Amino acid sequence: MLNESGWTLLFSVLVIFVVCRRFKRNFGRQRFRVARLLFRVLLFGALTLFLAAIALGSNWMVPGGAVIGIALALVAIRLTTFEHTPAQSFYRPNSFIGLAVFSLFLGRLLLRLPLLISFLRERPWENWDPATSGVQLDRDDGVPLTLAILFLLVTYYTVYYMGILLRGWSGRQS
């Protein structure tokens, strides 16, 4: 059984792995795989719905992040290039837009990391009372900005992967 330090290390390695994989997907030629793209659309779509349920009506920044994410995705779809060979199809994402979205997310994550570490050290869940606790998203401690960036990220990837599926599929048919 892992102790607290072991779980922290395991979680940190997992987060670094996921971040590195996400970063790598912004560069170079990617194979067009319908099943993987469909999984990503469903995953990011579910995250979008989950975050929308949490943040419903919380702050004007949240829908603003979603609108910016959708707009960036539409531009990125137009700037994505496709290559179709008899054996396989590939797409090459626009590196600049992908890097900008990724940098926003990573920067916000790094800025919130000290707060997350102090939260985990205090262990507030040990004395948590569901009757008196509530999620307050209108606070002025950076939560709306963090949610806006999360919405930007999940809506960007949901719309982007849907657009890649549609453009890539139509290109394969012709």
C-alpha positions, -999 to 999 in steps of 0.1 A, spaced: 0 0 0 12 35 -9 16 61 18 7 98 12 40 107 -4 37 77 -28 2 87 -39 14 123 -44 44 111 -65 22 87 -85 -4 115 -92 23 140 -101 39 115 -126 4 108 -141 -3 146 -145 31 151 -161 25 122 -185 -9 135 -195 4 171 -200 33 159 -221 10 138 -243 -14 167 -248 16 190 -257 28 165 -283 -6 164 -300 -1 201 -310 28 194 -333 35 173 -364 15 150 -385 -11 130 -366 -28 98 -379 -65 103 -386 -81 76 -364 -119 79 -362 -122 59 -330 -97 79 -311 -111 112 -323 -146 101 -315 -134 91 -280 -118 126 -275 -150 143 -287 -171 123 -262 -145 128 -234 -142 166 -238 -179 169 -245 -187 152 -212 -162 174 -194 -179 204 -210 -213 193 -197 -199 185 -163 -182 219 -159 -214 236 -173 -235 219 -146 -210 231 -119 -206 266 -131 -241 273 -144 -248 311 -139 -217 316 -118 -198 343 -137 -197 360 -171 -161 348 -176 -172 312 -179 -194 315 -210 -167 340 -223 -141 312 -221 -164 288 -239 -171 314 -267 -133 321 -271 -126 283 -271 -152 277 -299 -139 306 -320 -103 294 -316 -113 259 -326 -131 271 -357 -100 290 -368 -78 260 -360 -99 237 -380 -96 259 -410 -58 261 -406 -54 223 -401 -40 206 -432 -49 170 -443 -30 144 -462 -48 114 -477 -28 85 -489 -43 52 -502 -33 35 -469 -40 62 -443 -51 97 -437 -32 123 -416 -39 158 -403 -14 184 -392 -28 207 -365 -20 244 -364 8 245 -339 4 282 -328 -32 280 -318 -27 246 -301 3 259 -282 -16 291 -272 -45 271 -257 -21 247 -240 0 275 -226 -30 292 -211 -41 260 -194 -6 251 -182 1 287 -169 -31 288 -150 -24 253 -135 10 264 -124 -4 296 -108 -30 276 -89 -6 248 -79 5 264 -45 -31 269 -36 -39 232 -44 -9 220 -24 -20 240 7 -56 228 2 -44 191 1 -22 196 32 -51 210 53 -73 180 45 -106 198 47 -125 166 37 -118 151 71 -143 176 88 -165 181 58 -202 186 65 -224 184 33 -252 203 51 -231 234 56 -207 233 27 -214 247 -7 -195 254 -38 -191 291 -42 -179 300 -77 -185 338 -75 -155 343 -52 -128 368 -61 -99 344 -56 -93 334 -92 -119 306 -95 -139 323 -123 -108 328 -143 -97 292 -138 -132 280 -148 -131 303 -179 -97 288 -190 -110 253 -184 -141 261 -205 -119 275 -232 -98 243 -232 -126 218 -232 -148 236 -257 -118 242 -279 -109 205 -280 -145 193 -283 -152 216 -313 -117 210 -328 -119 173 -327 -155 173 -341 -143 195 -369 -113 172 -376 -137 143 -377 -160 160 -402 -133 175 -424 -112 143 -424 -141 120 -430 -153 141 -460 -118 142 -474 -115 104 -472 -148 100 -490 -138 120 -520 
